[in-house]
């Protein structure tokens, strides 16, 4: 029995241009995020899968394009230890990050030899010190002194402040 293949309409791998992105955004706005066959027909140069993936991974306003934070990097290290390279599963545990962006971030971390320990150290160094009690006390002292100066300046006439003098509140 002879078998033959029906030639498919091929769409060579060509990067999306700024114009392609603008057209795709416009078509999604007009037809919604469900009828990718229609959107593909209107695009003329892309198949439904290409249109859908470009939208879902790059153009959708739901996609988080912000730089990864050290907290997210640590989360990525932990999830990779737990799940391995299951990028879709990992991305679902991030706030609007795609599997592509999560995998790309992982590759950047590996290429730059960034370790989980270095991220943890960075987070530790970013954390505010708990020893700022002295600084807060100094600020309170300054406020009390300023209020005392105002009270002295105004001859103890607190009526303009609509509050009671500090020394009577304690």
VENGI-V708572 format. One record per residue. PHI is phi in whole degrees, 0 to 359 (* if undefined). PSI is psi in whole degrees, 0 to 359 (none if undefined). D_CENTER is the distance of its C-alpha to the mean C-alpha in whole Angstrom. Layout:
# VENGI-V708572
PHI_PSI_D_CENTER ; PHI_PSI_D_CENTER
This chain:
# VENGI-V708572
*_132_57 ; 276_132_55 ; 244_143_51 ; 218_155_49 ; 258_140_46 ; 281_126_45 ; 298_133_43 ; 267_150_40 ; 286_113_38 ; 263_150_36 ; 237_102_33 ; 300_155_32 ; 288_103_29 ; 233_134_28 ; 299_147_25 ; 291_137_24 ; 266_172_25 ; 300_321_23 ; 294_319_26 ; 300_314_25 ; 299_317_22 ; 296_317_23 ; 295_317_26 ; 297_316_23 ; 301_316_21 ; 297_317_25 ; 293_320_26 ; 295_321_23 ; 297_322_24 ; 282_318_27 ; 250_354_28 ; 88_180_25 ; 261_24_22 ; 240_326_25 ; 265_75_28 ; 288_336_27 ; 296_314_31 ; 295_315_32 ; 298_320_28 ; 297_318_30 ; 299_319_33 ; 290_326_32 ; 291_325_30 ; 72_333_33 ; 247_4_32 ; 226_147_29 ; 274_168_30 ; 303_320_28 ; 296_316_26 ; 300_317_24 ; 297_312_24 ; 298_313_22 ; 293_322_20 ; 297_318_19 ; 294_307_18 ; 293_329_16 ; 263_340_14 ; 227_319_14 ; 262_336_15 ; 301_137_14 ; 295_347_12 ; 285_340_10 ; 284_130_9 ; 276_113_5 ; 258_5_6 ; 295_153_4 ; 299_149_6 ; 294_140_6 ; 270_162_8 ; 302_326_11 ; 297_319_11 ; 292_323_9 ; 299_316_12 ; 297_317_14 ; 300_320_13 ; 297_316_13 ; 301_314_17 ; 296_316_18 ; 292_324_17 ; 295_320_19 ; 298_322_22 ; 283_315_22 ; 252_342_22 ; 78_198_22 ; 279_51_21 ; 262_81_20 ; 296_324_17 ; 294_314_17 ; 297_319_18 ; 294_316_15 ; 297_332_12 ; 293_343_13 ; 264_6_13 ; 250_160_9 ; 278_97_7 ; 59_34_7 ; 261_138_7 ; 275_162_11 ; 299_327_14 ; 293_316_14 ; 291_325_11 ; 293_315_11 ; 296_319_15 ; 298_318_14 ; 296_318_12 ; 301_316_15 ; 295_322_18 ; 296_314_17 ; 301_316_17 ; 292_316_20 ; 297_325_21 ; 271_5_21 ; 56_38_22 ; 275_128_20 ; 254_165_21 ; 301_320_20 ; 296_320_22 ; 292_326_21 ; 292_318_17 ; 297_320_19 ; 296_318_21 ; 299_316_18 ; 296_320_17 ; 297_319_21 ; 290_335_21 ; 280_336_18 ; 296_137_19 ; 295_144_22 ; 291_144_25 ; 278_352_27 ; 270_28_30 ; 268_14_30 ; 301_318_32 ; 297_319_35 ; 296_317_33 ; 297_319_32 ; 299_318_36 ; 298_320_37 ; 295_318_35 ; 298_316_36 ; 301_319_40 ; 296_319_39 ; 295_315_38 ; 298_317_41 ; 297_318_43 ; 296_318_42 ; 296_320_43 ; 296_319_47 ; 298_318_47 ; 295_317_46 ; 298_317_49 ; 295_319_51 ; 295_323_51 ; 267_18_51 ; 53_42_54 ; 59_24_53 ; 266_95_52 ; 272_1_49 ; 298_330_49 ; 288_346_47 ; 259_351_44 ; 54_35_45 ; 219_163_44 ; 277_154_47 ; 302_147_47 ; 302_318_45 ; 291_344_48 ; 266_352_49 ; 278_344_46 ; 263_none_47
